[in-house]
Amino acid sequence: MSLVRKDRPAALPRWVAAWFIVDAIVALAPPLYWAFDGDRIPLLGVPAAVLYFIAVSTCIAASIVAAYLAEVRVEEAG
């Protein structure tokens, strides 16, 4: 007989929640002054604001993948 635990949701590690909090803070408080300061010094040929948004989106995507892998690991552990 298979035991299914539907009464208790699987808990994710605290580092996943912390990572999502950091993602939210960084994504919701971007340095928009870079785009409006008038000093357009590019980094690696790309404006700094564009590099910032690329880095933030990469970090958010990595956190989603890490949360998925952590959830799979928790569910496999039972």
Secondary structure as UniProt FT lines:
FT   HELIX           14..28
FT   HELIX           33..36
FT   STRAND          42..43
FT   TURN            44..45
FT   STRAND          46..47
FT   HELIX           48..77
//
